[in-house]
Amino acid sequence: LEQYLERASGCGCYAITRNSRQYPHRLRQLLGEDAPAALWLKGDSTLLDTPMISVVGSRDLLPENQRFAQRIGFLAAQQGITLVSGNARGADSIAQEACLAAGGRVISVVADKLQKQRYRENVLYISESGFDCDFTAARALSRNHVIHALGSRVFVAQCILGKGGTWSGTTANLKHKWSPVGCSMHSGPGNYALHALGAKLVHYDHLYIIIEHIFYINNRTKKKR
C-alpha cells in the first residue's frame, strides 16, 4: 500500500477515505454504505467544499441540447457554482469547457486512468477505482452515482430511452432521490420518460432563473452555518 501511494503521489494523485475531513458530506449522507470507501484525486481538493451542480447526457447531442449543456456550464461559472460531470465526449465535455472558458470550476469524475489527466487550473479529477485503472464500461456506469450525488441539482442534456449511462444513472437518482433532476425539453423520448419518473422538464430560457435560485439557496445555507 505504501508503495502504491508513493507511485500515486509521483503522478500528482492522492486518496481520501470516508473518514477524511475532505470527503464530501453529500456522498456519505446520500449514498451511505454505497459511498466509495476511497476517492482518488488529482487537482484542487478544496473544490469539494464548494456548491455544486451536475450535468449528464449523451455523447451525440442535438444542436439545441449542445446549447443547453453550454448554457449550464456558463451559468455555473457566472454564479460561482462548481460544475460536476464525467469528462466524456458530448454533454460532459461541452458543459465543462463552457464553464472553464467563463472562469468557472469543474469537478470531473473520470472512468479512465486518473494519472493521465493533465493538470488544469480550477479542475479536480476524481476516480473511485484507483489512480492507475484503465477504462471499463462498468467503471463508466459506476461513477454515475458519484456525479448525481455530488450535485445539489442534476441537469440532463439528452438521454437515450432505456439504455446507456445517462439513463441508468438518472433513473437510479430518481429512485433514491439523491438530487432533483431537470431535463432539457428538446431531447425526445428519453427525457420525456425521465419526466414521467419524476424529473422536471426545463426550458433553455429558464436556466438562468433556476441556477440563480440555486446560488441564492447555497448562500443562505452558508450564512446560517
Secondary structure, 3 states (H helix, E strand, C coil): CHHHHHHHHHCCCEEEECCCCCCCHHHHHHHHHHCCCEEEEEECHHHHHCCEEEEECCCCCCHHHHHHHHHHHHHHHHCCCEEEECCCCCHHHHHHHHHHHCCCCEEEECCCCHHHCCCCCCEEEEECCCCCCCCCHHHHHHCHHHHHHHCCCEEECCCCCCCCHHHHHHHHHHHHCCCCEEEECCCCHHHHHHHHCCCEEECHHHHHHHHHHHHHHHHHHHHHC
